[in-house]
Amino acid sequence: MKLLVTGGAGFIGSAVVRLAVARGHQVVNLDAMTYAACAANVASVAGSGLYAFEKADIRDRAALERIFAAHRPDAVMHLAAESHVDRSIDGPGDFIETNITGTYNMLEAARVYWTASGKPEGFRFHHISTDEVFGSLGAEGQFTEATPYDPRSPYSASKAASDHLVRAWHETYGLPVVLTNCSNNYGPYHFPEKLIPVVILNALHGREIPVYGKGENIRDWLYVEDHAEALLLVLEKGALGRSYNIGGENERRNIDLVRMICALLDEMQPKAGSYAEQIAFVTDRPGHDARYAIDPSRIREELGWRPSVTVEEGLRRTVRWYLDNEAWWRPLLERAELGQRLGAGDGAVKP
């Protein structure tokens, strides 16, 4: 099968690309190579005859049509998106343009290509989204595929809009789509401004380890390679028009997660004292959702998938990877704005 993967040089996208090539699929990686993309993420497959790269922006409709015509994919896996909540607070415009207009362009380019190809039955458009579209949970309950949408940030609102567009193109035009909404991902190649890499790298550099509020916000943590497995499974076997929630079944408070990482660093890279002494509680971000939790029973019961990596094992693998791969993260830390406070709520980047 030939896959067109958007955002394939990003964190989750590159995990999908690496796994798909390993399984013998042809992969066309379409990526605009913005700040969050990294060519090193796909270096292990870049020399494969199964891999091709197209530098293009999903906001460029003409480029999309050219790529569809040139490569003639059997399926699309649409991961390209602006995804950092804090950045969406400081600059929502990029999120509207990429996540909404970009998804519209992808849908239209795919629809034109699919129609011109005679509407092959095997074609699929897989839209990858987030559990943040469902809003915030209290102490009990989990998000299901039937949970009403209730986005709370510019990021989650833009992803909610993109989900609705995908469903509309299925209902109106018959475009064969599947959708997935995932919980928080982590693992190797995670961009350094996200929580877990921030904790690891700030700890190693002797800096404060920032924790929003009291650290009581709860997330369900999904190891990225587990997620890639689930995404390919949904693409191949998911029911058309259906959505699947993908969760890690690993809920943790942020402060507990941070302390787990510090304990692993104490073990793997010991220093005088504990890394936990660097933890600093900082002003919370605006509209910070209290808790996310995924009910993955649909994908488990219909497709036989469940996560294989516990958060304890996944964090151990992740910390080890960052300790062993300074050559990957060092250049990224030197990029503008990394290490600065984002999402303070007044439209300005805070140091």
C-alpha positions as CSV (number, residue, x, y, z in Angstrom):
1,M,0.0,0.0,0.0
2,K,1.2,3.5,-0.8
3,L,0.6,6.0,2.0
4,L,0.6,9.8,1.8
5,V,1.5,10.9,5.4
6,T,1.2,14.6,6.2
7,G,3.4,15.9,8.9
8,G,5.7,12.9,8.6
9,A,8.8,14.7,9.9
10,G,7.0,15.6,13.2
11,F,6.9,13.5,16.4
12,I,3.9,11.2,15.8
13,G,4.1,11.4,12.1
14,S,7.7,10.2,12.0
15,A,6.8,7.2,14.2
16,V,4.1,6.3,11.7
17,V,6.5,6.7,8.8
18,R,9.2,4.5,10.4
19,L,6.7,1.8,11.3
20,A,5.0,1.9,7.9
21,V,8.3,1.5,6.0
22,A,9.3,-1.3,8.3
23,R,6.1,-3.1,7.4
24,G,6.8,-2.8,3.7
25,H,4.5,0.1,2.8
26,Q,5.5,2.8,0.4
27,V,5.4,6.1,2.1
28,V,5.3,9.7,0.7
29,N,6.1,12.1,3.5
30,L,4.5,15.5,3.0
31,D,5.9,18.0,5.4
32,A,6.3,21.8,5.4
33,M,9.4,21.5,7.7
34,T,8.2,24.1,10.2
35,Y,9.8,24.6,13.6
36,A,8.5,21.3,15.0
37,A,9.8,19.1,12.1
38,C,13.1,17.4,12.1
39,A,14.7,15.6,9.2
40,A,16.6,13.4,11.7
41,N,13.3,11.9,12.8
42,V,13.1,9.9,9.6
43,A,16.8,9.5,8.8
44,S,16.6,5.8,9.5
45,V,14.3,5.3,6.5
46,A,15.3,8.2,4.3
47,G,17.5,5.9,2.2
48,S,14.8,3.3,1.6
49,G,13.4,2.7,-1.8
50,L,10.0,2.7,-0.1
51,Y,10.3,6.3,1.1
52,A,9.8,9.6,-0.7
53,F,9.7,13.2,0.6
54,E,7.7,16.2,-0.5
55,K,8.3,19.5,1.1
56,A,5.0,21.2,0.9
57,D,2.5,23.1,3.0
58,I,-1.1,21.8,3.4
59,R,-2.2,25.4,3.0
60,D,-1.0,25.2,-0.6
61,R,-3.8,23.6,-2.5
62,A,-1.9,23.5,-5.9
63,A,1.0,21.7,-4.3
64,L,-1.3,19.1,-2.8
65,E,-3.0,18.4,-6.1
66,R,0.4,18.0,-7.8
67,I,1.6,15.6,-5.1
68,F,-1.6,13.5,-5.3
69,A,-1.3,13.3,-9.1
70,A,2.4,12.5,-9.0
71,H,2.4,9.8,-6.3
72,R,-1.2,8.3,-6.6
73,P,-1.5,7.1,-3.0
74,D,-3.8,4.4,-1.9
75,A,-4.5,6.1,1.4
76,V,-3.9,9.4,3.3
77,M,-2.8,9.7,6.9
78,H,-3.3,13.3,7.9
79,L,-1.2,14.2,10.9
80,A,0.1,17.7,9.9
81,A,-1.1,20.2,12.4
82,E,-0.1,23.0,14.7
83,S,-0.3,21.2,18.1
84,H,1.2,23.1,21.0
85,V,-1.5,24.5,23.2
86,D,0.7,27.3,24.6
87,R,1.6,28.4,21.1
88,S,-2.1,28.6,20.2
89,I,-2.7,31.0,23.1
90,D,0.1,33.3,21.9
91,G,-0.6,33.0,18.2
92,P,-4.0,31.4,17.3
93,G,-3.9,32.4,13.6
94,D,-1.4,29.8,12.5
95,F,-3.7,27.1,14.1
96,I,-6.7,28.3,12.3
97,E,-4.9,28.4,8.9
98,T,-3.1,25.1,9.3
99,N,-5.6,22.9,11.2
100,I,-8.8,24.2,9.6
101,T,-7.9,25.6,6.2
102,G,-5.1,23.1,5.7
103,T,-7.5,20.2,6.5
104,Y,-10.1,21.6,4.1
105,N,-7.4,21.7,1.4
106,M,-6.4,18.1,2.1
107,L,-10.0,16.9,2.0
108,E,-10.6,18.7,-1.3
109,A,-7.4,17.5,-2.9
110,A,-8.2,13.9,-1.8
111,R,-11.8,14.1,-3.0
112,V,-10.7,15.4,-6.5
113,Y,-8.1,12.7,-6.8
114,W,-10.4,9.9,-5.5
115,T,-13.2,11.0,-7.9
116,A,-10.9,11.2,-10.9
117,S,-9.5,7.8,-10.0
118,G,-12.9,6.2,-10.3
119,K,-13.6,6.2,-6.5
120,P,-11.6,3.1,-5.7
121,E,-13.1,1.2,-2.8
122,G,-9.8,0.7,-1.0
123,F,-9.0,4.4,-0.7
124,R,-9.0,5.8,2.8
125,F,-8.5,9.3,4.4
126,H,-7.4,8.8,8.0
127,H,-7.7,12.0,10.0
128,I,-5.6,12.0,13.2
129,S,-6.9,14.2,16.1
130,T,-6.8,14.7,19.8
131,D,-8.8,14.0,23.0
132,E,-8.6,17.8,23.7
133,V,-11.6,18.4,21.5
134,F,-13.8,16.9,24.2
135,G,-12.9,19.5,26.8
136,S,-12.1,18.7,30.4
137,L,-13.2,15.9,32.8
138,G,-13.9,16.0,36.5
139,A,-12.5,13.3,38.8
140,E,-14.6,10.6,37.3
141,G,-15.5,9.4,33.8
142,Q,-13.8,9.0,30.4
143,F,-14.1,10.4,26.9
144,T,-15.9,8.1,24.5
145,E,-16.5,8.5,20.8
146,A,-19.9,9.9,21.7
147,T,-18.7,12.5,24.1
148,P,-19.9,16.0,23.0
149,Y,-17.2,18.3,21.7
150,D,-16.3,21.1,24.2
151,P,-12.9,22.6,23.2
152,R,-11.3,25.1,25.5
153,S,-8.2,26.4,23.7
154,P,-7.5,27.8,20.2
155,Y,-5.6,24.6,19.5
156,S,-8.4,22.2,20.5
157,A,-11.1,24.4,18.8
158,S,-9.1,24.2,15.6
159,K,-8.8,20.5,15.8
160,A,-12.5,20.1,16.6
161,A,-13.3,22.1,13.5
162,S,-11.1,19.9,11.4
163,D,-12.8,16.8,12.8
164,H,-16.2,18.2,11.8
165,L,-14.9,19.0,8.3
166,V,-13.8,15.4,7.8
167,R,-17.1,14.0,8.9
168,A,-18.9,16.5,6.6
169,W,-16.9,15.4,3.6
170,H,-17.8,11.8,4.3
171,E,-21.5,12.5,4.7
172,T,-21.8,15.0,1.8
173,Y,-19.4,13.6,-0.7
174,G,-19.0,10.0,0.4
175,L,-15.2,10.4,0.9
176,P,-14.1,7.2,2.7
177,V,-12.7,8.5,6.0
178,V,-11.8,7.1,9.4
179,L,-10.9,9.3,12.4
180,T,-8.9,8.8,15.6
181,N,-8.7,10.9,18.7
182,C,-5.6,10.2,20.9
183,S,-4.5,10.9,24.4
184,N,-1.1,12.6,25.2
185,N,1.8,11.0,23.4
186,Y,5.4,10.7,24.6
187,G,8.5,8.9,23.6
188,P,11.7,9.3,21.5
189,Y,11.9,12.3,19.1
190,H,9.4,14.3,21.2
191,F,9.9,18.0,20.4
192,P,11.8,19.7,23.3
193,E,9.1,22.2,24.2
194,K,6.6,19.6,25.3
195,L,6.3,18.6,29.0
196,I,8.3,15.4,29.2
197,P,11.3,16.6,27.2
198,V,11.2,19.9,29.0
199,V,11.5,18.1,32.3
200,I,14.3,15.9,31.1
201,L,16.4,18.6,29.5
202,N,15.8,21.3,32.2
203,A,16.9,18.8,34.8
204,L,20.0,17.9,32.9
205,H,20.9,21.6,32.5
206,G,20.4,22.4,36.1
207,R,17.5,24.7,35.4
208,E,14.1,25.0,37.1
209,I,11.7,22.3,36.1
210,P,8.4,24.2,35.6
211,V,5.1,22.7,36.7
212,Y,1.9,24.6,36.0
213,G,-0.2,25.4,39.0
214,K,0.0,22.7,41.6
215,G,0.7,20.0,39.1
216,E,-2.7,18.3,39.7
217,N,-3.8,18.3,36.1
218,I,-4.3,14.7,34.9
219,R,-3.4,13.2,31.5
220,D,-3.6,9.8,30.0
221,W,-0.1,9.0,28.6
222,L,0.3,7.0,25.3
223,Y,3.7,5.8,24.2
224,V,4.1,7.0,20.6
225,E,5.1,3.7,19.1
226,D,1.9,2.1,20.5
227,H,0.0,5.0,18.9
228,A,1.6,4.4,15.5
229,E,0.6,0.7,15.7
230,A,-3.0,1.7,16.4
231,L,-3.1,4.3,13.6
232,L,-2.0,1.8,11.0
233,L,-4.6,-0.7,12.3
234,V,-7.4,1.8,12.1
235,L,-6.4,2.7,8.6
236,E,-6.4,-0.9,7.4
237,K,-9.4,-2.3,9.4
238,G,-11.4,0.6,10.8
239,A,-15.1,1.0,9.7
240,L,-15.7,3.8,7.2
241,G,-17.0,7.0,8.8
242,R,-16.2,5.7,12.2
243,S,-14.0,7.3,14.9
244,Y,-11.8,5.5,17.4
245,N,-10.4,6.8,20.6
246,I,-6.8,5.7,21.3
247,G,-5.7,5.9,24.9
248,G,-2.7,4.7,26.9
249,E,-4.7,3.6,29.9
250,N,-2.0,5.4,31.9
251,E,-3.5,8.3,33.8
252,R,-1.1,10.4,35.9
253,R,-1.0,13.8,37.6
254,N,1.5,16.1,36.1
255,I,3.4,16.4,39.3
256,D,3.6,12.6,39.8
257,L,4.9,12.2,36.2
258,V,7.6,14.9,36.8
259,R,8.7,13.2,40.0
260,M,8.9,9.8,38.2
261,I,11.2,11.4,35.5
262,C,13.4,12.9,38.2
263,A,13.7,9.6,40.0
264,L,14.7,7.9,36.7
265,L,17.4,10.6,36.1
266,D,18.6,10.2,39.7
267,E,19.2,6.5,38.8
268,M,20.5,6.9,35.2
269,Q,22.5,10.1,35.5
270,P,23.1,10.7,39.2
271,K,24.3,14.0,40.6
272,A,24.7,15.5,44.1
273,G,21.2,15.7,45.4
274,S,18.0,14.9,43.5
275,Y,16.7,16.4,40.3
276,A,13.4,16.8,42.1
277,E,14.9,19.7,44.0
278,Q,14.7,21.7,40.7
279,I,10.9,21.5,40.5
280,A,9.3,24.9,40.5
281,F,5.6,25.6,40.5
282,V,4.7,28.4,38.0
283,T,1.6,30.3,37.1
284,D,-0.9,28.1,35.4
285,R,-1.8,28.5,31.7
286,P,-5.2,30.1,30.8
287,G,-8.0,27.5,30.4
288,H,-5.8,24.6,31.5
289,D,-8.1,21.5,31.3
290,A,-8.2,19.6,34.6
291,R,-8.2,16.0,33.3
292,Y,-8.3,14.0,30.1
293,A,-9.0,10.3,30.1
294,I,-9.8,8.0,27.1
295,D,-12.1,5.0,27.0
296,P,-10.5,2.9,24.4
297,S,-13.0,0.1,24.5
298,R,-14.2,0.6,20.9
299,I,-10.8,0.0,19.3
300,R,-10.1,-2.8,21.7
301,E,-13.4,-4.6,21.0
302,E,-13.7,-3.9,17.3
303,L,-10.0,-4.1,16.2
304,G,-8.3,-6.0,19.0
305,W,-5.9,-3.2,19.9
306,R,-4.7,-2.1,23.4
307,P,-1.6,-0.3,24.5
308,S,1.4,-2.5,25.3
309,V,3.7,-0.1,27.1
310,T,3.1,1.1,30.6
311,V,3.9,4.6,31.6
312,E,6.7,3.3,33.9
313,E,8.4,1.4,31.1
314,G,7.7,4.1,28.5
315,L,9.3,6.8,30.7
316,R,12.3,4.6,31.3
317,R,12.8,4.1,27.5
318,T,12.2,7.8,26.9
319,V,14.7,9.1,29.5
320,R,17.3,6.6,28.3
321,W,16.7,7.8,24.7
322,Y,17.3,11.5,25.6
323,L,20.4,10.6,27.5
324,D,21.8,8.7,24.5
325,N,20.7,11.2,21.8
326,E,22.1,14.6,22.6
327,A,23.1,15.0,19.0
328,W,19.3,15.0,18.1
329,W,18.1,17.4,20.8
330,R,21.0,19.8,21.1
331,P,20.4,21.6,17.7
332,L,16.7,21.9,18.5
333,L,17.4,23.6,21.8
334,E,19.2,26.3,19.9
335,R,16.1,27.2,17.9
336,A,14.4,30.6,18.7
337,E,12.0,30.6,21.6
338,L,12.7,27.2,23.0
339,G,13.3,27.4,26.7
340,Q,11.0,30.5,26.9
341,R,7.6,30.6,28.6
342,L,4.8,30.4,26.1
343,G,1.0,30.6,26.6
344,A,1.0,33.3,29.3
345,G,-2.3,34.6,27.9
346,D,-1.5,38.1,26.8
347,G,-0.3,37.3,23.3
348,A,3.4,37.8,24.1
349,V,6.1,35.2,24.5
350,K,7.3,35.3,28.1
351,P,10.9,34.6,29.2
